[in-house]
Amino acid sequence: MAAPFLAHHAPIVVVKTVSGNTDYTDSVNEAATQTFLAGTPVQLSAGTIQAWPGTGGGVAAVIAGVTMHDASNLATAGAGAPTPFTGIGFPGTGTTFGSVPNEVSAVNIPRGAPFSTGQTLFDRAIDDTIFEAMFDNAAGTVAADYTPVQSDIGKQYGLTADATAPIYWYVDKNKTTAGTNTVLEIVGLSPIDGSIVNGRVQFKFLRSASQYS
């Protein structure tokens, strides 16, 4: 049965910028109940950040960028996010335990718990930022289907998510229909991996698939 070579892939990361400047990041209030992992494509929706649903083909402005940290699974959108003239508010973290005597709304926060600002920090999907992800093929049958080569440079491909947790995304050689299911253009192979099975490839998001085009 045709399927990707690997069940799980590495997260998408930023490897460089065309200009040589620091990558362009942004921080926006996180939508409620988000559980995405660092390295996940995200999108702006109703003024908040949520995981990209993967339906980008043919729809303009669908990807805001790639998140730099795990989601906080907030009860409400932007919970705890600072407002003008205020600091970060409750909950402050997604990791709590027990209860506090005589303070029904209070929580215990373990030492070292990850901090939550109510916002998501992400790398914007712009021309200057070069991302890197693993190469695979959702309909692959032989090694060549899963192996990036020099001739892939300049080609458009889509992204596909792992079927089971932990959910990460890979560059999918099976998605090649420009304007329908492609969201990126390969600009190079990983200098470490080269042309190996499931080697990493470097890419930039297509302007037609970016909310910051």
Summary of the structure (lengths in Angstrom):
residues: 213
radius of gyration: 19.0
end to end distance: 38.1
largest distance: 66.8
contacts: 656
relative contact order: 0.24
helix: 5%
strand: 31%
